[in-house]
């Protein structure tokens, strides 16, 4: 006998705000919390979830459980371009005609991905990994993918190109609601949090609520790696951007945070302080490691992760070395490390503490 489908995992947060747990396939995060905000012109989504049939079915079933339908979605606000947030936006637009808004810095990433010639991203990634000292056995599968013509096998290509720009500091044009965009770069260059400047429905003390995307999560430190811009070889400082954004969000004094993963939480100032301290500790630890010159890959091998380096999967190692390089970039901007020539490694960058 076929099993009945599971009940949609929806939550009512009060004040015309709900969430749906939209699954992320084969990912330890488990799900994205897609939020629905009632407005006088119809429901608006904050993010959409991963582009996958099961995710789409969960999203649409969740909307029905909340008394609406995907065809009635009025608009979509995307916190950032990553596929677990932006992936289903194209299908939502096709089903509803909804407008889609995103910060222009992340819209540029979406446009660049769409317009790039096949293989451009893999060419960039291979060159980048070689420059940070990745071993040939790590780069070789990417070269093979490039040679086989799989250069466009990237997630998110079916996501919609946004048709509205989010202006930082401005109220979004949502009828009957006060939702202000807060630019919070770091996780991506155009990440935004959304401040719902309305009294908390449970009368919690504080300045409204915050849809925090991936910027502020209750039990996870968001990935901070180098931004995805092949033309920006040295200028960006993602970790510096993130730390500045954290402090800016902390000053809002919101009553409750509605993140895109895990669960809602209160006392965001406490979490902000924890994250600032975490990154300060990590930067100080890297200075000790860099008493001997290391490439970013060698540094990543020696850093503390949630498991030993030899147990970190292939794709996660690429992410880890990007995070290591972002931290080194911050130390370099602060004048606490310097680049040194790598003996016998033409084009490979090494760093050491000052």
Protein Blocks (a to p, Z undefined) as FASTA:
>chain_A
ZZdddddddddeejhiacdddddehiaklpacddddddfkbpcdehjbjadfklmmmmmm
mmmmnopafklpmbdcdfbfcfklmmmmmmmmmmnopacdddfklmmmmmmmmmpcghkl
mmmmmmmmmmnopafklmmmmmmmmmnopammcghklpccdfbdcdehiacddehiacdd
dddehjbmkbccddddbddfklpacehjadekjmbcfkbccddddddbfklmklpcfklm
mmmmmmmmmmnopabdcdfehjadehkllmmmmmmmmmmmmmmmmmmmmmpccdfklmmm
mmccfbdfklpcfklmmmmmmmmmmmmmmmmmnopaccdddehighiacdddZZ
